[in-house]
Amino acid sequence: MDDLYGRVVTYLRVSVTDRCNLRCRYCMPVDGVRFKDARDLLSWEELLRVVRAAASLGVRRVRITGGEPTTRPGLVDFVRAVAGTPGVQDVAMTTNGMLLADLAAPLRDAGLRRVNVSLDSLRPEKFRELTHFGDWDAVWSGVEAALAAGLHPVKLNCVALRGENEAELPDFVELTRERPLHVRFIELMPLGSSHAWTRERLYPAAEMRARIAERFALEPDTLEGGGPARTYRVPGFAGTVGFITAMTENFCHNCNRVRLTADGELQPCLGSLLAMDLRGPLRAGCTDDELRHLVARGIRAKPERHLMEEYLQETAGRLMWTIGG
């Protein structure tokens, strides 16, 4: 269905948990994280009811997120149920890859089509420094398993961090030479545990492209998936390179998505404080028609653009792992 600004919302991101087995420095503190009580999270059936309501309104793509979605038992069965929902044409997942090696094939068999793996460094020592508990070899085994299982495209999400990993950007591009890997460089957003750290580490996409241009020529390209990346390819390379530029070159006019948090809030914009509670009505016994009406209201509430630039103090208080990455 359309929002108030004529954008057709066809994409729902569903967070299934706020828990994660890593502590990426720009996202979560190592200590003192207070996760939601399990009773506060939507059950698999409650999540599925929202997916069905959204699909009846025109949502065709569903992306499963977290926290880290692979840490919640029952994920494969949920993917199978989402893939079997009338109207849903595409099921994808974003993961840190730590548990993906054993799950890639079962998830593909259940109906998962695509996967994004978060990977902010190709250097095992730097990767562990950035994630605190990350095992680079385990993540790369997950990437290999995703390719072997036939998931396509397999994307690598790299948050570009000034002073941390910007020198590695051309090395990520090199990964696309021989293999169908699709790298996505993401500007850091003020959605983590430290507002001051976020501002000083922002590495704009224009600087990313300039650094990569020192080694590679990029030509505009396209890739399926309905995502916000501006996509390029090095001529002759098997994969692609994309830039997600929420901070410096926002793409709000084309945004086609809403988000469902693990505890049942429908959030029409990542960079807005707007949210609609669905858990309360679900547990109060709302009918499918009533739920559909609530989801439609949430879609209609989608703002014209995000306000992260103007209200950094407020948006910095929002935590990505509680929203859905």
Buried (B, 14 or more C-beta within 10 A) or exposed (E): BEBEEEBEBBBBBBBBBBBBBBBBBBBBEEEEBEBBEEEEBBEBEBBBBBBBBBBBBBBBBBBBBBBBBBBBEEBBEBBBBBBEBEBBEBBBBBBBBBBBBEBBBBBBEBBBBBBBBBBBBBBBEBBBEBBEEBBBEBBBBBBBBBBEBEBBBBBBBBBBBEEBBBEBBBBBBBBBEEBEBBBBBBBBBBBBBBBEBBEEBBBBBEBBBEBBEEEBEBEEBEBEBBBBBBBBBBEEBBBBBBBBBBBBEBBBEEBBBBBBBBBBBBBBBBBBEBBBEBBEBBEEEBEEEBBBBBBBEBBEBBBEBBBBBEBBEBBBEBBBBBBBB
